[in-house]
Amino acid sequence: MTDPGDPLLLADTSVWARSAHPALGWFREAVVDGRIAICDQVALELLWSARDAADLRALELELAATPWPATEPEDWRTARQVLRTLAADGPLHHRRVGIADLVIAGVAERTGIPVLHYDADYDLIGRVTGQPMRWVAPRGSL
């Protein structure tokens, strides 16, 4: 669980999808205050959920107001390294985390922004990278 007063956090799609939950009442304010960042992967996942072209345009404008670190080649290299490390744990162990989560975590690690999430994949990634990962609420509570 995170403190709503935390500095900049890169929110995974798992948080955005639950942002209307009463326990996350602080999230919208944190977005408006510029304390919630996104990256290209999160933006694409959120835009994919739009109902139509007008909804997509409105959402894209809203997201453009958030801090948005670019995805760099280094982030893809980090994602591949984490995948290799997980694969070394045993057959198919690299499939325990999603590709999108690997890229999001790569951006967060390079920029030093903790990942805010509601997705156990980030626990596995964080064990490999050592980077800060924060559950938005206790696992299983939302």
Number of C-alpha atoms within 10 A of each C-alpha: 12 14 10 14 9 11 12 19 24 28 26 28 23 15 20 18 12 15 16 13 12 10 13 17 12 14 22 14 13 18 20 12 11 14 20 24 24 24 22 15 18 23 17 12 13 19 19 11 12 15 9 10 10 10 13 16 13 13 16 16 11 12 19 12 12 17 17 16 16 13 18 12 10 13 21 18 13 19 22 17 16 24 21 13 16 21 15 12 10 9 9 10 14 18 11 14 19 12 16 15 21 22 25 25 31 28 29 26 20 15 14 14 21 21 29 27 26 25 19 12 16 25 17 15 23 17 13 14 16 11 20 17 22 22 17 26 17 11 12 7 8 12
